Amino acid sequence: MSQDDRFFCYVRDFLLIYLPKNRCFSGNTVKSYRESITLLCAFVSTEKKIAISEITFDCLNHILIGEFIVWLGEKRNCATSTQNQRLAALKSFFKYAAQRDISLMAAYVELSKVPLKKAPALPMRYLSESALEVLLRQPNVKTRLGIRDQFFMVLLYDTGARIQEILDLRLMDLHLSDTVPSIYLTGKGQKTRAVPLLSKTVRHLESYMGYFHNPKPHDVQELLFYTVIKGNSGKMSPDNVASFLNRYARSARQICPEVPERVNPHLFRHTRAMHLYQAGMPLSYIKDFLGHASVNTTDIYASADLKMMKQALEKTYVNEDAPREMPLWQDNEILLMQLSGL
């Protein structure tokens, strides 16, 4: 392998072998790494006028990578978190390449000089109980699609699942006859967790099944949610979900101004976690419920919101007009001496 061939040879091995087979990363994670490298190639081609076929490790120094990160923010309007994600992906690739060829260690060290950007800490976005209630009432449950859309939102909230975990569900993942009805979700790193279902969610599920999975018996490999295009059944796309969520958000906002203008699937996950935290569930339980690898990730829900602050302040509020309760030992010297151990 010549030096000029190394870049794309290592890109191929990194994306097709190392990430999916050696690291067992999910398809979505591999896709994110692929997009980061693709964007870098697009930047080099359009901004540096270097043909893609001529890209080598020699031209990818830390100065160029730094300019690439700036380009993501200024030309593509990428958020700071997205810029950091792209940079982290490139650092992982360069580290892999350096492990394959020790002569590339200098290139990896050079790239390590590019710092991650500091992003301002944003408050946790979640729906209030009233906003959630109004949003769930928006689908027309007299129609087949309305029943589907409402159940989809109920399941997103009740399970606190990631959107891809819901879209990947198959009928075999439903365990409704167990002592505790539950659903099995497969998350990041192909880790599976069981999440209990509330009785109201089971009723929504049974109603949905009557419209979308009849007649019985069912093929357990069937997708729980699907779309039919030209007679062919396939997996529902995240874009499909985003479309009906934002449609319902617009109508819900006219009734309840607390509903944000844009509602994404992850907002239901944050909402469920915050509601559980506000109800007193320990963070360690919420970690397992959400499928987080570390409780450090779950700590984002520990910041008290305004409602919790108000409740805490009310508990410590002293009403100056209320009659003060006098101590039992007031004007009772004998009792005071007994309490003092005399």
VOMIDREN-661994 format. One record per residue (C-alpha): residue in one letter; z, y negated, x negated. Coordinates in steps of 0.25 Angstrom, whole numbers, always signed. Each point is the difference from the previous one (the first is absolute). Layout:
% residues N
- A:Z:Y:X
...
***
This chain:
% residues 342
- M:+0:+0:+0
- S:-4:-13:-6
- Q:+9:-12:+1
- D:-10:-7:+10
- D:+2:+12:+9
- R:+15:+1:+0
- F:+3:-11:+11
- F:-8:+7:+12
- C:+3:+14:-5
- Y:+15:-3:+0
- V:-1:-8:+14
- R:-7:+13:+6
- D:+11:+9:-6
- F:+11:-10:+4
- L:-4:-1:+15
- L:-5:+14:+2
- I:+9:+9:-8
- Y:+13:-7:-5
- L:+4:-8:+12
- P:-3:+10:+11
- K:+2:+13:-7
- N:+10:-2:-11
- R:+8:-11:+7
- C:-2:+5:+14
- F:-3:-14:+5
- S:-5:-2:+14
- G:-14:-4:+3
- N:+4:-14:+4
- T:+7:-2:-13
- V:-12:+5:-8
- K:-8:-9:+9
- S:+8:-12:-4
- Y:-1:+3:-15
- R:-15:+2:+2
- E:-1:-14:+6
- S:+7:-6:-11
- I:-9:+5:-10
- T:-12:-3:+8
- L:+4:-14:+2
- L:+2:-2:-15
- C:-14:+5:-2
- A:-5:-10:+10
- F:+7:-11:-7
- V:-6:+4:-14
- S:-13:+1:+6
- T:-1:-13:+9
- E:+9:-9:-8
- K:-2:+4:-15
- K:-15:+4:+2
- I:+3:+14:-6
- A:-8:+11:+6
- I:+9:+11:+6
- S:-7:+11:-8
- E:+4:-8:-13
- I:+15:-1:+3
- T:+9:+5:-11
- F:+14:+0:-3
- D:-3:-10:-11
- C:-4:-11:+9
- L:+12:+3:+9
- N:+11:-8:-8
- H:+12:-6:+6
- I:-6:-14:+1
- L:-11:+5:+9
- I:+10:+8:+9
- G:+8:-12:+1
- E:-13:-8:+5
- F:-2:+12:+10
- I:+13:-2:+6
- V:-2:-15:+2
- W:-14:+3:+6
- L:+7:+9:+10
- G:+9:-11:+5
- E:-10:-12:-1
- K:-13:+7:+4
- R:+4:+11:+9
- N:+13:-6:+6
- C:+8:+12:-4
- A:+15:-1:+2
- T:+10:+0:-12
- S:+4:+14:+4
- T:-14:+5:+0
- Q:-3:-6:-13
- N:+12:+7:-6
- Q:-4:+13:+6
- R:-14:-1:-6
- L:+6:-3:-14
- A:+9:+11:+1
- A:-11:+10:+4
- L:-8:-5:-13
- K:+12:+2:-9
- S:+2:+14:+5
- F:-15:+3:-3
- F:+1:-6:-14
- K:+12:+8:-2
- Y:-7:+13:+4
- A:-12:-4:-9
- A:+9:-2:-12
- Q:+7:+14:+2
- R:-14:+6:+0
- D:-5:-8:-12
- I:+11:-6:-10
- S:-10:-10:-5
- L:+1:-7:+14
- M:+15:-2:-2
- A:-3:-14:-5
- A:-8:-3:+13
- Y:+12:+4:+8
- V:+10:-8:-8
- E:-9:-12:+2
- L:+0:+2:+15
- S:+15:+1:+0
- K:+0:-14:-4
- V:-5:-5:+14
- P:+13:-2:+8
- L:+1:+2:+15
- K:+1:-12:+8
- K:+13:-4:+7
- A:-2:+0:+15
- P:+10:-8:+9
- A:+9:+8:+8
- L:-5:+0:+14
- P:+10:+3:+12
- M:-2:+13:+6
- R:-9:-1:+12
- Y:+4:+9:+12
- L:-1:-1:+16
- S:+12:-4:+8
- E:+4:+10:+11
- S:-6:-10:+11
- A:-13:-2:-8
- L:-1:+15:-2
- E:+2:+3:+15
- V:-10:-10:+4
- L:-10:+6:-10
- L:+2:+14:+5
- R:-3:-5:+14
- Q:-14:-5:-3
- P:-9:+12:+1
- N:-5:+4:+14
- V:+7:+13:+2
- K:-9:+3:+12
- T:-11:+3:-10
- R:-2:+11:-9
- L:-1:-9:-13
- G:+11:-8:+5
- I:+9:+12:+0
- R:-5:+3:-14
- D:+3:-13:-5
- Q:+14:-2:+5
- F:+4:+14:-5
- F:-6:-3:-13
- M:+9:-13:-1
- V:+12:+8:+5
- L:-2:+11:-10
- L:-2:-11:-12
- Y:+13:-6:+4
- D:+8:+12:+3
- T:-3:+8:-12
- G:-1:-12:-10
- A:-12:+7:-6
- R:-11:-6:-8
- I:-14:-2:+7
- Q:-6:+11:-9
- E:+11:+10:+4
- I:-3:-2:+14
- L:-15:+1:-1
- D:+2:+13:-8
- L:+8:+7:+11
- R:-5:+13:+5
- L:+5:+8:+12
- M:+7:+10:-9
- D:+9:-12:-5
- L:+7:-1:+14
- H:+12:+8:+2
- L:+4:-3:+14
- S:+7:+13:+3
- D:+10:-1:-11
- T:+15:-3:+3
- V:-3:-14:-4
- P:-15:-4:+3
- S:-6:-5:-12
- I:-13:-3:-7
- Y:-3:+3:-15
- L:-6:-11:-8
- T:-7:+1:-13
- G:+1:-12:-9
- K:-2:-5:-14
- G:-1:+11:-10
- Q:-2:+10:+11
- K:+14:+0:+3
- T:+4:+5:+14
- R:+11:-5:+8
- A:+5:+4:+15
- V:+3:-12:+9
- P:+7:+2:+13
- L:-7:-5:+13
- L:+8:-7:+11
- S:-1:+5:+14
- K:-8:-12:+5
- T:-10:+2:-12
- V:-2:+15:+4
- R:-3:-4:+14
- H:-11:-10:-5
- L:-5:+12:-9
- E:-1:+9:+12
- S:-8:-10:+8
- Y:-9:-3:-12
- M:-3:+15:-2
- G:-4:+2:+15
- Y:-11:-10:-2
- F:-5:+3:-14
- H:+4:+15:-3
- N:-4:+7:+12
- P:-3:+11:+4
- K:+10:+10:-7
- P:+1:+7:-9
- H:-1:-10:-12
- D:-6:+2:-13
- V:+13:-3:-9
- Q:-10:-6:-11
- E:-5:-11:+10
- L:+4:-14:-3
- L:+10:-6:+9
- F:-8:-14:+0
- Y:-15:+0:+0
- T:-12:-7:+4
- V:-13:+5:+6
- I:-13:-6:-5
- K:-13:+5:+5
- G:+7:+13:+5
- N:+6:+2:-14
- S:+15:+0:-1
- G:+6:-6:-13
- K:+13:-6:-6
- M:+3:-14:+6
- S:-1:-11:-10
- P:+10:-10:-4
- D:-10:-11:+4
- N:+0:+6:+14
- V:+15:-1:+1
- A:+0:-14:-6
- S:-10:-4:+11
- F:+8:+4:+12
- L:+13:-5:-7
- N:-5:-14:-1
- R:-6:+0:+13
- Y:+14:+3:+7
- A:+7:-9:-10
- R:-8:-12:+6
- S:+3:+3:+14
- A:+15:+3:-3
- R:+1:-13:-7
- Q:-4:-8:+12
- I:+13:+6:+7
- C:+9:+1:-12
- P:-3:-11:-11
- E:+9:+9:-10
- V:-12:+10:-1
- P:-7:-4:-13
- E:-15:-4:+1
- R:-4:+13:-8
- V:+7:+13:+2
- N:-3:+11:-10
- P:+5:+15:+0
- H:+10:-2:-11
- L:+7:-11:+8
- F:+5:+11:+9
- R:+6:+8:-12
- H:+7:-13:-4
- T:+5:-2:+14
- R:+5:+14:+2
- A:+8:-1:-14
- M:+6:-13:+3
- H:+4:+4:+14
- L:+7:+12:-6
- Y:+7:-8:-10
- Q:+5:-10:+10
- A:+5:+12:+8
- G:+9:+4:-12
- M:-8:+11:-6
- P:+3:+2:-15
- L:-12:-4:-9
- S:+1:+14:-6
- Y:-4:+6:+14
- I:-11:-10:+2
- K:-5:+4:-14
- D:-2:+14:+5
- F:-5:-4:+13
- L:-11:-9:-6
- G:-3:+10:-11
- H:+3:-9:-12
- A:+2:+6:-13
- S:+11:-9:-4
- V:+10:-8:+8
- N:-4:-12:-9
- T:-13:-1:+9
- T:+9:+0:+12
- D:+9:-11:-5
- I:-10:-10:+6
- Y:+6:+2:+13
- A:+14:-3:-4
- S:-3:-15:+0
- A:+8:-5:+12
- D:-9:-8:+10
- L:+4:-12:+9
- K:+5:+8:+11
- M:+10:+9:-9
- M:+4:-13:-7
- K:+4:-6:+13
- Q:+8:+12:+5
- A:+7:+1:-13
- L:+4:-15:+1
- E:+4:+1:+14
- K:+10:+11:-4
- T:+7:-9:-10
- Y:-1:-12:+9
- V:+14:-7:+2
- N:+1:-7:+13
- E:+9:-12:-3
- D:+3:-2:+15
- A:+5:+14:+2
- P:+16:+2:+0
- R:+4:+6:-13
- E:+7:+13:+0
- M:+13:-1:-7
- P:+5:+10:-10
- L:+10:+11:+4
- W:+9:-4:-10
- Q:+0:-15:+4
- D:+15:-4:+2
- N:+4:+14:-3
- E:+7:+1:-14
- I:+5:+14:+2
- L:-14:+5:+3
- L:-6:-8:-11
- M:+10:+6:-10
- Q:-3:+15:+5
- L:-15:-3:-2
- S:+2:-4:-14
- G:+8:+13:-3
- L:+13:-7:+0
***
